[in-house]
């Protein structure tokens, strides 16, 4: 059996660019992530008439326990940026305005944000915010409809071109026939 001092690998140590504090923070945030998302998603579902309203209190307690564990381990509450990014439904995609699918994807994202704004405004009975949310929602819907119209028009043009090509081919075949000789 080889001794530690005979094994050349026994003197290697793992070096990390992250400090122990940064690693602990990352682990603690990871433990917060799922309970926060579960709570937020369930509240959204309950607000639209689905979800599990009986779970909300249990999910709040679970999340708050994870926040307490975070504070005990890190020494402060979670960063607002972490909470915000965890709850963000923004895909983070960059859109290519020359790609029609990007038009649709961005439109859906705008509509989703508008719908969330309307929902939050209704919960708090904020008419002005609801109005802004309605505008955002309709902007997203109109963008998706614009995409659909663009795709429909392109498809229609493609079908017309195919029909013209098919007619040209069939006319070309009839013109290419040799005339019959009369006897």
HELIX and SHEET records of a PDB file:
HELIX    1   1 UNK A    8  UNK A   11  5                                   4    
HELIX    2   2 UNK A   20  UNK A   47  1                                  28    
HELIX    3   3 UNK A   53  UNK A   55  5                                   3    
HELIX    4   4 UNK A   56  UNK A   74  1                                  19    
HELIX    5   5 UNK A   80  UNK A   87  1                                   8    
HELIX    6   6 UNK A  100  UNK A  124  1                                  25    
HELIX    7   7 UNK A  127  UNK A  176  1                                  50    
END                                                                             
